[in-house]
Amino acid sequence: MTRADGAIGFALALAACSPAPPRAAPVAKAAIPAATPPPAPVSVWACADGQVLKVAFRDEPERAELVFPDGTMVALPLAIAASGALYEDAATSFHTKGAAALLTAGETSTTCRQESAE
């Protein structure tokens, strides 16, 4: 064994005995808040049965959010309609055409008219 071989062996042995370099602390990933959609304009609809609804038409996913006088909110997804826009789920539908609408909840239906848009 030559002197160079001995020096290399000594250096490797010394390196194996020395403590490992400290690990860097993990970098905390900044939480990126979910995109909050801007508030949808709210329109007021007066119905023949005396109810006054507040309705927000939203995108992503397309839906109508109806707020009833007692504060109950129902989100209805957009459905296929031959004319106008139909929003419905298994229990409620809101079918609009221009400023007129038909609200059906269960077996009860009433006509509604858009009064204003906020």
C-alpha positions as CSV (number, residue, x, y, z in Angstrom):
1,M,0.0,0.0,0.0
2,T,1.4,3.4,-1.0
3,R,1.3,6.5,1.1
4,A,-1.4,7.9,-1.1
5,D,-3.6,4.8,-0.6
6,G,-3.2,5.1,3.1
7,A,-4.1,8.7,3.1
8,I,-7.2,8.1,1.1
9,G,-8.2,5.2,3.4
10,F,-7.7,7.4,6.5
11,A,-9.7,10.2,4.9
12,L,-12.6,7.8,4.1
13,A,-12.5,6.3,7.6
14,L,-12.5,9.8,9.2
15,A,-15.4,10.9,7.0
16,A,-17.4,7.8,8.0
17,C,-16.9,8.6,11.7
18,S,-17.9,12.3,11.6
19,P,-21.5,13.2,12.3
20,A,-23.8,13.8,9.4
21,P,-24.3,17.4,8.5
22,P,-27.5,18.9,10.1
23,R,-30.5,18.6,7.9
24,A,-32.2,21.8,6.8
25,A,-35.6,22.4,8.4
26,P,-38.4,21.6,6.1
27,V,-39.7,24.6,4.3
28,A,-43.3,25.3,5.3
29,K,-45.5,25.6,2.3
30,A,-47.7,28.7,2.4
31,A,-51.3,27.8,2.3
32,I,-52.9,29.2,-0.7
33,P,-56.5,30.1,0.1
34,A,-59.1,28.7,-2.2
35,A,-60.5,31.2,-4.7
36,T,-63.6,32.7,-3.3
37,P,-66.1,33.5,-6.0
38,P,-67.3,37.1,-6.0
39,P,-70.8,37.5,-4.6
40,A,-73.4,36.9,-7.2
41,P,-76.0,39.6,-7.8
42,V,-79.2,38.9,-6.0
43,S,-82.5,39.4,-7.5
44,V,-85.8,39.7,-5.7
45,W,-88.8,37.7,-6.9
46,A,-92.4,38.2,-5.7
47,C,-94.6,35.1,-6.0
48,A,-98.4,34.8,-6.4
49,D,-98.6,32.9,-3.1
50,G,-97.2,35.9,-1.2
51,Q,-93.6,34.6,-0.8
52,V,-90.7,37.0,-1.7
53,L,-87.6,35.1,-2.7
54,K,-84.0,36.3,-3.0
55,V,-82.3,34.5,-5.9
56,A,-78.6,34.4,-6.8
57,F,-77.6,32.9,-10.1
58,R,-74.1,31.4,-9.9
59,D,-71.5,29.9,-12.2
60,E,-69.1,27.0,-11.4
61,P,-71.3,25.0,-11.1
62,E,-74.2,26.7,-12.7
63,R,-77.0,26.9,-10.1
64,A,-79.6,29.1,-8.6
65,E,-79.6,29.8,-4.9
66,L,-83.1,30.5,-3.6
67,V,-83.5,32.1,-0.2
68,F,-87.0,31.8,1.2
69,P,-88.7,34.2,3.6
70,D,-87.9,31.9,6.6
71,G,-84.2,32.0,5.7
72,T,-84.1,28.5,4.2
73,M,-81.6,28.4,1.3
74,V,-81.9,25.9,-1.6
75,A,-79.3,25.5,-4.2
76,L,-80.7,24.2,-7.5
77,P,-78.4,22.9,-10.3
78,L,-79.1,24.0,-13.8
79,A,-81.0,21.4,-15.8
80,I,-81.9,21.1,-19.5
81,A,-85.0,23.1,-20.5
82,A,-86.7,23.5,-23.9
83,S,-87.1,27.2,-23.2
84,G,-85.9,29.6,-20.5
85,A,-83.6,28.4,-17.7
86,L,-84.6,25.5,-15.4
87,Y,-83.0,24.9,-12.1
88,E,-84.1,21.8,-10.2
89,D,-83.4,19.0,-7.7
90,A,-85.6,16.1,-6.7
91,A,-87.9,18.3,-4.6
92,T,-87.9,21.8,-6.0
93,S,-87.7,23.5,-9.4
94,F,-87.4,27.1,-10.4
95,H,-88.1,27.7,-14.1
96,T,-87.4,31.2,-15.4
97,K,-88.1,32.9,-18.7
98,G,-87.2,36.5,-18.7
99,A,-88.7,38.2,-15.6
100,A,-91.2,35.4,-15.0
101,A,-90.7,32.1,-13.2
102,L,-92.6,29.1,-12.0
103,L,-91.6,27.8,-8.5
104,T,-92.6,24.2,-7.8
105,A,-91.9,22.6,-4.4
106,G,-93.3,19.1,-4.0
107,E,-96.9,19.2,-5.3
108,T,-97.3,23.0,-5.0
109,S,-96.6,25.5,-7.7
110,T,-96.7,29.3,-7.9
111,T,-95.8,31.9,-10.4
112,C,-93.2,34.5,-9.5
113,R,-92.1,37.8,-11.1
114,Q,-88.7,39.4,-10.8
115,E,-89.1,42.7,-8.9
116,S,-85.5,43.9,-8.7
117,A,-81.9,43.0,-9.1
118,E,-79.4,44.1,-6.4
